[in-house]
């Protein structure tokens, strides 16, 4: 009976806002709750994985397992980019820590782009360490025959 009356009421074109108020249904709150319940654990897991210091190594390991040495040059590139990846991770961590510590009291939701860039540049190693790490990667991935960085190309 209630179902029939409700169906008749809806079919006759009554305002849906009244229906929402009548049943105290809050669609935005419902969608928000559904989003947080369903997707937040996945997003938090992804962020945790992205902030993991061994992310470059995990990517290289996955590539090796799935494609062997056929992706050796990509593995070499990821290895050489590891200091940059670590710098981005440190920057994200420091910026999210800054946002958490402000707790909305500062009135600024985000820091400036120049501040983020400065933080990133501060996290990068000196050029010598970057080059030494790259040399280590070249020894680790000898199967990449595309380019040799000693001035000769294949």
N, C-alpha and C positions, 0 to 999 in steps of 0.2 A: 504494500500500500504506500509506504513512504517512498519507495523507489519509483513507483508509478507517478506519484504526485511530483516528485523532484524532476523526473523526466519531462512531464507535462510542463512544469514550471520553466525548465531550461528551454524546451522547444518553443514555447510561446515568446521567447526572446527577452526574458528578464535580464536585467543587468548582472553580469557575472561577478561584479564587485560585491553585490549584495550576498551572493552565494558564498564568496570567500569570507565575508564578515560573518555570515550566518554559521559557518562551520569553523570559524577561527583558523582558516587555512591561510598560511603565509607562504606563497609560492617562492618568493625570493629567499626567505629563510630556509625553506625546504631544500631548494636547489643548492644553497650554500652549505647546509649541513651534509647533503648527499655528496657534494664535491669533496668536502674535507674528510668525510668518512671513507670515501672510496679512493680518492686520488692523493691525498696528503701523505699517506704512508709510502706510496710509490715515489712521490716527488722527494720526500725526505731521504729515502734510500738512494735515489739517483744523485742527490746533492752530496750525501755522505761518500758515495763511490767517487764522485767527481773531485772531492777534496782530498781523497786518499793520496798520499805521497807516491805510492807505487802505481798510480794510474798509467803512466807511460809504459811501465814494465808489463802491466796487465794487458794493455792493448797489444804490445809486441807479442806476448805469450799467446794471446788469442789468435792473432794473425798467423803465427808460426804453426799452431795446432790446425788451423783451418786451411792454410795454403802452403805450408812448408817454406821453401826458399824462393818460391816464385814471387813473393812479396818482400824480398830481402831489401830492396831499395826503399820501400815504404817503411819497413822496420828501422832501417838506418836513419831515415828522416825523423821518425818519431823519437828515436834514441837521441839524435842531435838536438831535437827541439825540447828535450826533457827539462833543461834549465828554464826555458821560457814557460813551459806548462807549470812548473813548480812556482814560478814567479806569479803567474795568473792565479794559481791556487792560494798563495799567500795574500795576494791583493784582495781576492774575494773574501777570504777569512777575516782579514783586518777590517774590511769595509762592513761586513755583516756584524762583526763584533762592535764596531763603532755605532751602527744603527741600533743594535740591541742595547748598548749602554746608554744611548740617548733616550731610549724608551718613549719616544714621541714628545719629550719635554722640550727639546730644542726648537721645535717648530720647523725643522728641516728634515724632510723625509730622506733625501739623498745628498751625498756629498758631491762636490763639483767634479766635472770631468777631469780638470787639471789635477785635482787632488788624487783621483784614482790613478791617473797616468803617472804622477810622481811616486805614488806608493809602489806601482808596478816597476818602474825603473829602478827604484831603490832595492827591490828584491832580486834583480838580476845579478849574476856573478860578474866579476871583472872579466875583461876580454881574454886574458891569459887562461883563466879557469875554463871559460867557455870553449876555447880552442883545444885545451887539453882534454876536455870531456868529449869533444868531437873526434879527436884522435882515438880515444878509447873506443868510441862507437864504431869507427872504421875498422878497427882490429876485431871487434865483436861480430861484425857483419861483412865478412870477406866475399860473400856470394853476390853482392851488388856490384855488377860489372859495368853498369851504365856509365858511371863517372868515377874517376879516381882523382882525388883532390891534391895530387902531387904535381899538377900542371899538365898531366897527360890524360886524354880521354880515350876510351875504347872505341 
